[in-house]
């Protein structure tokens, strides 16, 4: 008896495999949750706390950071105080903005911060924002007791 090969008919499957889709979405969500904090400024500073209103609108500008050792960073790139003016001017022109946001560690000497602000004022920069952390009233009330 000779066997004839059977031709199987395959039907197209019109359903989406949801389990695999959910797995991929959850993995992507975890990756983004882990990487999101890393996308913030790379210079670690302990910002001074204030009860000022939090600005919710998105702003653009150049971020100048002074770390606790007195190092000056323009958009996370280290610069010496002597080269600060030229480096900041280059960065402002490349970004096409005139706004500067100053982040300073809470232990930075007042004179260092004022020196950087004075240098920016000499350059003609009028839009200088000071970045601070938010101080919750509940936590500050418990500190006083």
Order of alpha helices (4+ residues) and beta strands (2+ residues): alpha-beta-beta-beta-beta-alpha-beta-alpha-beta-beta-alpha
